[in-house]
Structure formats: structure tokens, C-alpha cells
């Protein structure tokens, strides 16, 4: 039996986008799946829209985030609801992620080829359309340097559009405290632990409705923490391969 696929979709005031993104999920993802819309509060204006269209989507459900407000905790709450033998992909509700790639991601994980698949804007065939220039520059710089210098098996280390084997997310302690740093943390730690990581080209599009919750300057120190950890692990791997220094 194929492992079940779960989409975790954190929302905050996404009433302008939610109907469109759920329609795209059903149109573009052919793999049988469940979609969990995770919300912080019961008065989020996204929820009435979801309830109205829910009869169209039998595998759609909502989940109240009980781990503390914010996108990080919403994703963690969604992870906790994923079957332990399953596969999970994090999808944003702002129509930014390339949902047409999800079936290929699933094939890689379900076949046993890898444990984590990264949607990659910066590999050949990937694209980024729109978005703040500073954010794009720093994201691309981080991805390229981590790939080339620290050996991370993706050129897009900061993209939240990731698919994980559920056993991976349950095995790796999450230390992130806020924002979207979670994807970088899990990728760096998974690589250090020997999990198999792949990337597929994907197109990211900046939102056209609603307000982004990405706070570059506030979250930059957190990203830097995992960036430096990746280089520390790379140094340790090199030292291990070289063995102890000669005493002669």
C-alpha cells in the first residue's frame, strides 16, 4: 500500500486566496491526499470560506493550532497530525508554490529514493517570479553557497515548499522559534543525519492578494543559525574523512 500523502497548509487571513489554492490542489495533484488547513484562531476570516467549500473536497479538514500562534507553530501542529507512516508536504495558501510538482515529489519519497524533496527555484528549470529583491538575493546566495561550499543537496535551502517522509519530521527535534526557518533547520539536520535529499525544479510566484507574513530582518538571525550549522557539519564530515592527524 502506498504511504498516505498529507498537505499541511498554514493560514492567516487568507480568505482572498484559499478557494483558489484549494481548487488548484485538486486540479494539479493527482496523488490521493488529505489537506489540513491549520489556523491560529477560530475567528480567522479564512475559515468561513473553507467551511463553505468543504463539501466539494471530502479529504479537506481544518485544524486549530494549539502550539502557539504563528506560521512555525501552525506547521508543527500540522506535522503532529500526519500519520507516522505517511508523507507530508508543506504548501502555502498564497498560491506561491508550484503544485504541479507535488506528484513527482511524492513518487521520489514513496519509492524509497529519498526522504526529503525540496522544491527548488534556483536549480536548472526553476524560477522565481516577483517578490522583494533583497529577500530573493539573500535566499539565492544562501542556497548557492550552502550547496557549493557546505555540500547541502539542494540549491534552494530556504524554500518552505518541501516534502518529507513523516518518520523524518518525527525523528528530528525542531528547535526553530519563529518564521519559516523550519525548512532550513530540517534540511540541514536531515543532511547531517544521513537522510536522502533531492530537489526538483519549481516555480515560486509572489502573492497577488493578502499580506505576506515574511519578516526578513526579524528572522535573519534565525536563518543564520542554521546556515552556520550547515558549515559546521560540513567541517566535521571533512575532518572525519581525513582521520586523525599524523603523529610522525
Buried (B, 14 or more C-beta within 10 A) or exposed (E): EEBBBBBBBBBBBBBBBBBBBBEBBBEEBEBEBBBBBBBBEEEBEBBEBBEEBBEEBEBBBBBEBEBEEBBBBBBBBBBEBBEEEBBBBBBBBBBBBBBBBBBBBBEBBBEEEBBBBBBBBBBEEBEBEEBEEEBBEBBBEBBBBBBEEBBBBBBBBBBBBBBBBBBBBEEBEBEBBBBBBBBBBBBBBBBBEEBBBBBBBBBBBBBEEBEEBBEEEEBBEBBEBBBEBBBEBBEEBEEEEEEEEEEE
